Amino acid sequence: MSTGKGIKRMKNTPVLYEETKKQRGVMLTDTAWKTAVIKAREKGISVSEYLERLLRGVTALP
């Protein structure tokens, strides 16, 4: 996902949200994971970002 022209990502500095992301562990079935991968690819974003938007309730997933 692009942060926009001229905005450089820096470690431990939030870009898209007011807080940084941390690595987490989630248990999913193969079916759920494959579905998340497909949906994320359709929208041109990572699975991590797809799940973030889904759980935050962002209604307009690009």
C-alpha positions in Angstrom: 0.0 0.0 0.0 1.3 3.4 -0.9 1.8 6.0 1.7 1.8 8.8 -0.9 4.4 10.7 -2.8 7.2 12.0 -0.6 6.2 10.1 2.5 8.9 7.7 3.6 8.2 4.9 5.9 10.4 4.7 9.0 10.6 1.9 11.5 8.4 2.3 14.5 6.8 5.4 13.1 3.1 5.2 12.3 2.1 6.1 8.8 -1.5 5.0 8.1 -2.7 4.9 11.7 -2.0 6.7 15.0 0.0 3.7 16.3 2.5 1.3 14.9 1.6 -2.3 14.1 3.1 -5.2 16.1 3.6 -8.8 15.0 0.8 -11.0 16.3 -0.2 -14.7 15.9 -3.6 -15.7 14.6 -4.9 -19.2 14.0 -7.0 -19.6 10.9 -8.2 -22.5 8.8 -6.7 -22.9 5.4 -10.0 -21.8 3.8 -10.1 -18.6 5.9 -6.5 -17.8 5.1 -6.9 -18.4 1.3 -10.0 -16.2 1.3 -8.2 -13.4 3.1 -5.3 -13.7 0.6 -7.7 -13.6 -2.4 -9.6 -10.6 -1.0 -6.4 -8.7 -0.2 -5.0 -9.3 -3.6 -8.2 -8.1 -5.2 -7.9 -4.8 -3.3 -4.1 -4.5 -3.9 -3.2 -4.6 -0.2 -1.5 -7.0 2.2 -3.4 -9.5 4.2 -2.3 -7.6 7.3 -3.8 -4.4 6.0 -7.0 -6.2 4.8 -7.6 -7.6 8.3 -6.7 -4.3 9.9 -9.4 -2.5 7.8 -11.9 -5.3 8.3 -11.6 -5.3 12.1 -11.5 -1.5 12.3 -14.8 -1.5 10.4 -13.6 0.5 7.4 -16.6 0.1 5.1 -15.0 1.2 1.9 -12.2 -1.3 1.5 -10.5 -0.2 -1.8 
